[in-house]
Amino acid sequence: MNLTKAAGSTRKIKRIGRGQGSGMGKTATKGGKGQTARKGYNEKRGFEGGQQPLQRRLPKVGFSSKVQKPYVINVEKITALKELGEITLQSIKSVHKISKAVNKIKLIGVSAKDLASKIKDENISVSGTK
């Protein structure tokens, strides 16, 4: 029974800091002086040697507000709104082309206050402009 290891399956361990004769003496393969040559050195994630890290140089992205802003319609530009008998979300969508995702509408303009009495939907509001 042969218990010897196969040729090339093992290597000698790298014994660092064991004198100049070992070929890995003096700095013990750590290079020159400085932060990385010290014992217990541990660099933080993203550290760039004192330079402002990339993740702090770039602008923040990825926030979207959960507050839904209303879709604004100027009553002066869409005159068909004045002719409606009662103003609801469906009646506005029949007169003016709006995305299906729109849930809240705000009417603005000089004559928007006059339409306040016709509004029959709580998702439609009128601005307080002149």
C-alpha positions in Angstrom: 0.0 0.0 0.0 1.5 3.3 -1.2 0.7 6.3 1.2 2.9 8.9 -0.5 1.3 12.0 -1.9 1.1 12.5 -5.6 3.8 14.6 -7.2 2.9 18.3 -7.2 -0.1 17.9 -5.0 1.4 19.8 -2.1 3.6 22.9 -1.7 5.9 24.3 0.9 4.2 26.8 3.2 5.2 30.5 2.7 7.1 31.3 6.0 7.2 35.1 6.1 9.2 37.2 8.5 11.9 34.6 9.1 15.0 36.6 8.2 16.6 37.8 5.0 17.7 34.3 4.0 14.1 33.2 3.5 13.5 35.8 0.8 10.6 37.1 2.8 12.3 38.9 5.6 12.4 42.6 6.6 8.9 43.8 5.6 7.4 40.3 5.6 5.8 40.8 2.1 3.9 43.8 3.3 5.8 46.3 1.2 7.0 49.6 2.7 5.7 51.7 5.6 2.2 53.0 6.0 -1.3 52.1 6.9 -1.4 48.7 5.2 1.9 47.5 6.7 0.5 47.8 10.2 -0.8 44.9 12.3 -4.6 44.5 12.4 -5.2 46.7 9.3 -8.7 46.5 8.1 -9.9 48.8 5.3 -13.6 49.9 5.4 -15.8 49.1 2.4 -15.5 51.8 -0.3 -12.4 53.5 1.4 -10.3 55.3 -1.2 -7.3 56.4 0.8 -8.9 59.6 2.1 -10.4 60.6 -1.3 -14.2 61.1 -1.2 -15.6 57.6 -2.0 -17.6 57.0 -5.1 -20.8 56.2 -3.3 -20.6 59.7 -1.6 -19.7 61.5 -4.8 -22.7 60.3 -6.7 -26.1 61.8 -6.2 -28.8 60.0 -4.2 -31.3 58.2 -6.3 -34.2 55.8 -5.7 -36.8 57.8 -3.7 -40.3 58.1 -4.9 -42.9 59.9 -2.8 -46.0 57.9 -1.7 -48.0 61.1 -1.7 -50.0 61.1 -4.9 -50.1 64.5 -6.6 -53.3 65.4 -8.5 -53.5 65.7 -12.3 -54.0 69.4 -13.0 -56.5 70.7 -15.6 -56.8 74.3 -16.6 -60.5 75.1 -17.1 -59.7 78.0 -19.4 -57.9 75.7 -22.0 -60.5 72.8 -21.9 -63.7 74.7 -22.4 -65.8 71.4 -22.7 -65.6 71.1 -18.8 -67.8 74.2 -18.4 -70.6 72.5 -20.5 -70.8 69.4 -18.4 -73.9 68.9 -16.2 -72.0 67.3 -13.3 -68.3 66.9 -12.9 -67.0 63.4 -12.0 -63.9 61.5 -12.8 -65.6 59.6 -15.6 -67.2 62.7 -17.2 -63.8 64.5 -17.3 -62.2 61.4 -18.9 -65.0 61.4 -21.6 -64.2 65.1 -22.5 -60.4 65.2 -21.9 -57.8 62.4 -22.6 -56.3 61.3 -19.3 -54.3 58.2 -18.3 -56.1 55.4 -16.5 -53.7 55.7 -13.6 -55.0 59.2 -12.7 -57.2 59.1 -9.5 -57.2 62.7 -8.4 -57.8 65.8 -10.5 -57.4 69.5 -9.6 -59.2 72.2 -11.6 -57.4 75.5 -11.9 -58.2 78.7 -13.7 -60.2 81.9 -13.2 -63.6 80.2 -13.8 -62.7 77.0 -11.8 -64.6 78.3 -8.7 -67.8 78.6 -10.7 -67.6 74.8 -11.4 -67.3 73.9 -7.7 -71.1 73.4 -7.3 -71.1 70.9 -10.2 -68.5 68.6 -8.7 -69.9 65.3 -7.5 -66.7 63.4 -6.9 -64.5 63.7 -3.8 -61.3 63.1 -5.9 -61.8 66.3 -7.8 -60.9 69.6 -6.2 -60.8 73.3 -7.2 -57.9 75.6 -6.7 -58.2 78.9 -4.8 -56.6 81.0 -7.6 -58.1 84.3 -8.7 
